[in-house]
Amino acid sequence: MKMKKLLSTGLALILTTAMLAGCGSSSQTTTQTAAPEAAESAAATEEASAAETTAEEAPAEETGSDEIVTLKWYMSINPVAADTDKVMAELNEYTKEKIGVEIDYTVIANPDYKEKMPTLINSGDYFDICFTANWTTNYTQFAGRGAFMDISELLPQYAKETWEFVPQEIWTAASIDGKIYGVPSYKEMGWQAGFFVNSDMAEEYGIDLSTVKTLEDYTEVLKTVKEKSTAAGQNVIGVSGMNFNLTTPYESLTGTPALPGASPVAEMDNFAGEAEVFNQYASQEYMDYCNLVRDWYNNGYLSADPVNYDTDTANRDNDFANGKLFSYVISYAPGAAESEEAKTGHGVTFVPLMDPLFETRNAMGGLLAISSASEYPEKSLEFINLLNTDEYVGTLIRHGIEGEHYTAVGDTQVDRTMGGTLDPADNGYDYTYGWQFGTPFNQKWDISYPDNIEEMFTEYNESAVTAPHNGFTFDTTPVEAEIAALTSTVEEYAKALESGMVDPADNVPKFLQALEDNGVQVLLDEIQTQLDAWGGAAAE
């Protein structure tokens, strides 16, 4: 189904709030709304408890109290900016006055965070807020273990604006057994695969990219690139990054697209006739894909060693910028082509292979969760609400301090190069898009993004298809041994098959047998069992 609740609704809420309050005190309605509701809730309890709760929850400027609540926030992001402490000091000056909160901020680079944060949680270290996802500090697992607080009832009261502008599809996807344990980052709805293409080269070679609707259509494009570049003595690589899981869309029921366990999405026009739960590698689509890419490889449209070539993204990016690579597969987000064009210095066009597809796993890509041991869950949500709705906070947390890390461009944009006088590599604080902090729609955008970037997101999100099992989260616990074995099997066979390096006729049957030997049916059966239970619970 298509998205019903539009991005524009959320943007209208954010912009209205910002216009009413102004940049220095935006989202004033956040505190004005939360405090009366908190007082009503407290009044229902004992009088002494009510007095304590009211004093704690009310903003300092409204209560006259000097009490400031300190929230411990663990964050994962790369790189760790040099001027982080300086920016957080500015943030604290604002939040202390705004909601009576200061942040004790610990930021850890992504690879280290993946190891350190679970250890901190398991050892019982105190925190209020932490970054979590399906790829680091596993959201589902730690919510299931009771590490994160159920915030379902608190959200509409203490993060009212965020609760209202984030589409219901995202809240559903972030739910576990009907409960919400984290605030997801609302950005592009889902994922959309296609090609980034050197459009200057396409024009030079007389290629009409508008004719490309499917992978098969791309064969003629690659043929032209091969012929014309070879004739010019350049021998340009036609395409990089071929991947079945990106270019042939299905709903991943495990949350890990490379694992067997798919479900058809009718709007995507593939996998017709497959069961509700099926092994995508045993499908006709997989064999057709492998045969197609094998032909591309044999015809010299890919690099000589695409598996190794595709792992070196820096080399790929350099070749794309220098005209040695014509195109590569990408999971797109609005504004990405324009950003790539600015980096490469030549035209870049995105050629989509599908409409955007929104799955449960897309909402699990980044969330802010509140510890179940937090002493200040209400204040934590008020702060997360500021991250998602306050333009000053949204701009500061991404771009740093005006005059030091960026200059203002009009009322709605910033320039991280400060008029070309500052190399972004030398900028002490720059998280240009910064989705990890929450929705990017409450910031002043860097001038590297198109003027109509928010309209581009609106169009993208309105075109998204919601997968049929949105909200289903697979519990891997019963089949951990099978998943480990199957992951190794996919790693062994899929890369070479999907980049055309080996013959599908010989190797797909070997791949399927290895999957069978390592428990693929056990995995599929477990998915179906959990899916049936989930569907039954939803029906009730």
Backbone hydrogen bonds, N-H to C=O, Kabsch-Sander energy under -0.5 kcal/mol:
donor,donor_aa,acceptor,acceptor_aa,energy
3,M,464,A,-1.1
6,L,4,K,-0.7
9,T,6,L,-1.0
10,G,6,L,-0.9
11,L,7,L,-2.4
12,A,8,S,-2.4
13,L,9,T,-1.9
14,I,10,G,-2.4
15,L,11,L,-3.2
16,T,12,A,-2.6
17,T,13,L,-2.3
18,A,14,I,-2.5
19,M,15,L,-2.6
20,L,16,T,-2.3
21,A,17,T,-1.8
22,G,18,A,-3.1
25,S,22,G,-0.8
26,S,23,C,-0.6
27,S,17,T,-0.6
28,Q,25,S,-0.6
30,T,27,S,-1.9
31,T,27,S,-0.6
32,Q,28,Q,-1.9
33,T,29,T,-2.2
34,A,30,T,-2.2
35,A,31,T,-2.1
37,E,33,T,-1.3
38,A,34,A,-2.5
39,A,35,A,-2.3
40,E,36,P,-2.3
41,S,37,E,-2.1
42,A,38,A,-2.4
43,A,39,A,-2.2
44,A,40,E,-0.7
44,A,41,S,-0.8
45,T,42,A,-1.9
50,A,46,E,-2.4
51,A,47,E,-2.2
52,E,48,A,-1.9
53,T,49,S,-2.6
54,T,50,A,-2.7
55,A,51,A,-2.1
56,E,52,E,-1.8
57,E,53,T,-2.6
58,A,54,T,-2.2
61,E,97,E,-0.7
62,E,59,P,-0.9
63,T,59,P,-2.1
64,G,60,A,-2.1
69,V,100,G,-2.6
71,L,69,V,-0.5
71,L,102,E,-2.6
73,W,71,L,-0.6
73,W,104,D,-2.6
74,Y,129,I,-2.6
75,M,106,T,-2.6
77,I,108,I,-1.3
81,A,79,P,-0.8
83,D,428,G,-2.7
84,T,81,A,-1.4
87,V,83,D,-2.2
88,M,84,T,-2.7
89,A,85,D,-1.8
90,E,86,K,-1.5
91,L,87,V,-2.4
92,N,88,M,-2.5
93,E,89,A,-1.7
94,Y,90,E,-1.4
95,T,91,L,-2.9
96,K,92,N,-2.3
97,E,93,E,-1.0
98,K,94,Y,-2.4
99,I,95,T,-2.5
100,G,95,T,-0.7
100,G,96,K,-0.8
101,V,95,T,-1.6
102,E,69,V,-2.5
104,D,71,L,-3.2
104,D,102,E,-0.5
105,Y,103,I,-0.9
106,T,73,W,-2.9
107,V,105,Y,-0.5
108,I,75,M,-2.9
112,D,109,A,-0.5
113,Y,109,A,-2.8
114,K,110,N,-2.1
115,E,111,P,-0.7
115,E,112,D,-0.8
116,K,112,D,-3.2
117,M,113,Y,-2.2
119,T,115,E,-0.9
120,L,116,K,-2.4
121,I,117,M,-2.5
122,N,118,P,-2.8
123,S,119,T,-1.9
124,G,121,I,-1.4
125,D,120,L,-2.2
128,D,72,K,-2.5
129,I,72,K,-2.4
130,C,369,A,-2.2
131,F,74,Y,-1.4
132,T,367,L,-2.4
133,A,136,T,-1.8
133,A,137,T,-0.6
134,N,364,M,-2.0
139,Y,133,A,-2.2
142,F,138,N,-2.6
143,A,139,Y,-2.2
144,G,140,T,-2.3
145,R,141,Q,-1.4
146,G,143,A,-1.3
147,A,142,F,-2.4
148,F,142,F,-0.7
149,M,370,I,-3.2
151,I,149,M,-0.7
151,I,180,I,-2.9
152,S,180,I,-0.5
155,L,151,I,-2.4
157,Q,154,L,-1.0
158,Y,154,L,-2.9
159,A,155,L,-2.1
163,W,159,A,-2.9
164,E,160,K,-1.8
165,F,161,E,-2.2
166,V,162,T,-2.0
170,I,167,P,-1.2
171,W,167,P,-1.4
172,T,168,Q,-2.8
173,A,169,E,-2.0
174,A,170,I,-2.0
175,S,172,T,-1.1
176,I,179,K,-3.2
179,K,176,I,-1.5
181,Y,174,A,-0.6
183,V,368,L,-2.5
185,S,366,G,-2.3
186,Y,184,P,-0.6
187,K,185,S,-0.8
190,G,188,E,-1.1
191,W,357,L,-1.9
194,G,330,I,-1.6
195,F,351,V,-2.3
196,F,328,Y,-2.8
197,V,195,F,-0.6
197,V,349,T,-2.6
198,N,326,F,-2.3
199,S,197,V,-1.3
199,S,347,G,-1.2
200,D,347,G,-0.7
202,A,198,N,-2.1
203,E,199,S,-2.3
204,E,200,D,-2.2
205,Y,201,M,-2.3
206,G,203,E,-1.1
207,I,202,A,-3.1
209,L,207,I,-0.9
211,T,208,D,-1.3
212,V,209,L,-1.7
213,K,211,T,-0.7
218,Y,214,T,-0.8
218,Y,215,L,-1.0
219,T,216,E,-1.4
220,E,217,D,-0.6
221,V,217,D,-0.7
222,L,218,Y,-2.5
223,K,219,T,-2.2
224,T,220,E,-2.0
225,V,221,V,-2.3
226,K,222,L,-2.4
227,E,223,K,-2.5
228,K,224,T,-2.8
229,S,225,V,-2.3
230,T,226,K,-1.9
231,A,227,E,-2.0
232,A,228,K,-1.2
233,G,230,T,-1.5
234,Q,229,S,-3.2
235,N,229,S,-0.9
237,I,324,K,-2.5
238,G,301,Y,-1.4
239,V,301,Y,-1.4
240,S,327,S,-0.9
246,L,243,N,-0.8
247,T,243,N,-2.4
248,T,244,F,-1.9
251,E,263,S,-2.6
252,S,250,Y,-0.6
253,L,251,E,-0.7
253,L,261,G,-2.3
254,T,261,G,-0.7
259,L,256,T,-2.1
261,G,278,F,-0.8
262,A,278,F,-2.9
263,S,251,E,-1.6
266,A,264,P,-0.5
268,M,265,V,-2.2
269,D,266,A,-1.6
274,E,271,F,-1.8
278,F,262,A,-2.2
280,Q,278,F,-0.8
282,A,279,N,-1.7
283,S,280,Q,-1.2
287,M,283,S,-1.5
288,D,284,Q,-2.7
289,Y,285,E,-2.5
290,C,286,Y,-2.6
291,N,287,M,-2.3
292,L,288,D,-2.3
293,V,289,Y,-2.6
294,R,290,C,-2.0
295,D,291,N,-2.0
296,W,292,L,-2.0
297,Y,293,V,-2.6
298,N,294,R,-2.6
299,N,295,D,-1.8
300,G,297,Y,-1.6
301,Y,296,W,-2.6
309,Y,305,D,-2.5
310,D,306,P,-2.6
311,T,307,V,-0.7
312,D,308,N,-0.7
312,D,309,Y,-0.9
313,T,311,T,-1.1
316,R,312,D,-2.2
317,D,313,T,-3.0
318,N,314,A,-2.0
319,D,315,N,-2.6
320,F,316,R,-2.6
321,A,317,D,-2.3
322,N,318,N,-2.0
323,G,320,F,-0.7
324,K,319,D,-2.5
325,L,319,D,-1.4
326,F,237,I,-3.1
328,Y,196,F,-1.6
329,V,240,S,-2.3
330,I,194,G,-2.7
332,Y,192,Q,-3.0
332,Y,330,I,-0.7
336,A,333,A,-2.2
339,S,335,G,-2.1
340,E,336,A,-2.5
341,E,337,A,-2.4
342,A,338,E,-1.9
343,K,339,S,-1.5
344,T,340,E,-2.5
345,G,341,E,-2.2
349,T,197,V,-2.3
351,V,195,F,-2.9
351,V,349,T,-0.6
353,L,193,A,-2.7
354,M,193,A,-0.6
357,L,191,W,-2.5
358,F,465,V,-3.3
359,E,357,L,-0.6
362,N,359,E,-1.3
363,A,359,E,-0.8
363,A,360,T,-1.1
364,M,360,T,-0.7
365,G,362,N,-0.9
366,G,363,A,-0.6
367,L,132,T,-2.7
368,L,183,V,-1.8
369,A,130,C,-2.7
369,A,367,L,-0.6
370,I,181,Y,-0.5
371,S,128,D,-1.8
372,S,147,A,-2.5
374,S,371,S,-1.6
380,S,376,Y,-2.3
381,L,377,P,-2.1
382,E,378,E,-2.1
383,F,379,K,-2.3
384,I,380,S,-2.4
385,N,381,L,-2.4
386,L,382,E,-1.7
387,L,383,F,-2.2
388,N,384,I,-1.3
389,T,385,N,-1.3
390,D,386,L,-2.4
391,E,389,T,-0.6
394,G,390,D,-2.9
395,T,391,E,-2.2
396,L,392,Y,-2.6
397,I,393,V,-2.6
398,R,394,G,-0.6
399,H,395,T,-3.2
400,G,395,T,-0.5
400,G,396,L,-1.9
403,G,406,Y,-3.6
404,E,401,I,-1.9
405,H,401,I,-3.0
406,Y,401,I,-0.9
407,T,415,D,-1.6
409,V,413,Q,-2.9
410,G,408,A,-0.5
412,T,409,V,-0.6
413,Q,409,V,-1.4
414,V,445,W,-2.1
415,D,407,T,-2.3
418,M,415,D,-1.5
421,T,417,T,-1.0
421,T,418,M,-0.7
422,L,417,T,-2.8
426,D,423,D,-2.5
427,N,423,D,-0.5
427,N,424,P,-0.9
431,Y,398,R,-3.5
437,F,434,G,-1.5
438,G,435,W,-1.7
442,N,439,T,-0.6
443,Q,440,P,-0.9
445,W,412,T,-1.1
445,W,443,Q,-0.7
447,I,414,V,-2.1
449,Y,446,D,-2.1
453,I,450,P,-1.6
456,M,452,N,-2.1
457,F,453,I,-2.0
458,T,454,E,-2.1
459,E,455,E,-2.5
460,Y,456,M,-2.4
461,N,457,F,-3.0
462,E,458,T,-2.3
463,S,459,E,-1.2
463,S,460,Y,-0.6
464,A,461,N,-0.8
465,V,356,P,-2.7
466,T,1,M,-2.9
467,A,358,F,-2.9
467,A,465,V,-0.5
470,N,467,A,-1.4
472,F,469,H,-2.3
476,T,474,F,-0.8
479,V,476,T,-1.5
480,E,477,T,-1.1
483,I,479,V,-2.6
484,A,480,E,-2.2
485,A,481,A,-2.0
486,L,482,E,-2.9
487,T,483,I,-2.5
488,S,484,A,-1.6
489,T,485,A,-1.8
490,V,486,L,-2.7
491,E,487,T,-2.1
492,E,488,S,-1.9
493,Y,489,T,-2.0
494,A,490,V,-2.4
495,K,490,V,-0.5
497,L,493,Y,-1.8
498,E,494,A,-3.2
499,S,495,K,-1.0
500,G,497,L,-1.2
501,M,496,A,-1.8
502,V,496,A,-0.9
506,D,503,D,-0.6
507,N,503,D,-2.3
508,V,504,P,-2.5
510,K,506,D,-0.7
511,F,507,N,-2.4
512,L,508,V,-2.7
513,Q,509,P,-2.2
514,A,510,K,-2.3
515,L,511,F,-2.2
516,E,512,L,-2.2
517,D,513,Q,-2.7
518,N,514,A,-1.3
519,G,516,E,-1.4
520,V,515,L,-1.9
523,L,519,G,-2.0
524,L,520,V,-2.5
525,D,521,Q,-2.7
526,E,522,V,-2.0
527,I,523,L,-2.4
528,Q,524,L,-2.3
529,T,525,D,-2.3
530,Q,526,E,-2.4
531,L,527,I,-2.6
532,D,528,Q,-2.5
533,A,529,T,-1.9
534,W,530,Q,-2.5
535,G,531,L,-2.7
536,G,532,D,-2.2
537,A,533,A,-2.3
538,A,534,W,-2.4
539,A,535,G,-1.9
540,E,536,G,-1.4
